[in-house]
C-alpha cells in the first residue's frame, strides 16, 4: 500500500493544510474517500490511521487531513500547539478547507490510473459529520456520504450558545481539553460567523436537500453526541441508511493514543459497514 503522510497543501492568503493519502498501487480506478475529523480532533487521532488502512485495503483511495485552524501545525500535526489558530476557527473556514481538499486530488492524481478522481465520497466524524452533510448538499461532485456519530445541529452546541454577553465583552471564552489539559480559546468571531451564515449552516435543511446515498452510523453508548441526533438525521432524510453500533461510544471504543495494531470491535463493525456501503 502507498501511504503518503503530511503532504502540505499551500494556499494563497490562507493557512496551509496537511494531508495523508492511503491507496493500493495494484488496483486501478479506486474511488476517493475523504475523512473529516471532529471538534478538538486531528487526522492522526487514535485509530484513524488504522481505519484509513482498512478502507484503503478494500479498494479505496483514503484521504484525511487536518482542518487548517484545528490547532495543529505543519511541524506538529498532533494535538494543539497553535491555540491561537484554534480560537480563530469557524464552520465556514472548515467548509472552505473541505472544498480545497475535494479540489486537491483532482489535480494531484490527475494522471494516476490507480485513482478515479471523479468518484469522490465523504466521511465525517462528530462535528465533521455536520460539515460533510452541508458540503455534500452543496457540491455535485460528492457521490456518497457517511456520517459517524454526527451532530444534527450547530446552533444548539456550546460553541455557538452559552453566555453570549460575557463572550462578546471578553472577546474569547475557553474550553478545557480534558486529555491535554489545555484551555482552548474560542474567539467571539466563531459566533458572529455562525450567525452571518446561519441558513447555510442549518444541518436539517442540508440533510433534506441530499440526493445521494447517505449512511448514518452512531454508537448506542455515545455520551458526547446523543443518538437522538442520528435519529433526527434519518427522519429528515428517510432515504438514508441507519446503523447503530451496539455498546459503542463517541469514538467507537478507541482512544488517543491507540497503541494496538487492530481496531476495536466496535470500530471494526463501523468500518465494515462503511466499506459495504461504499461498494
Order of alpha helices (4+ residues) and beta strands (2+ residues): beta-beta-beta-alpha-beta-alpha-alpha-beta-alpha-beta-alpha-beta-beta-alpha-alpha-beta-alpha-beta-alpha
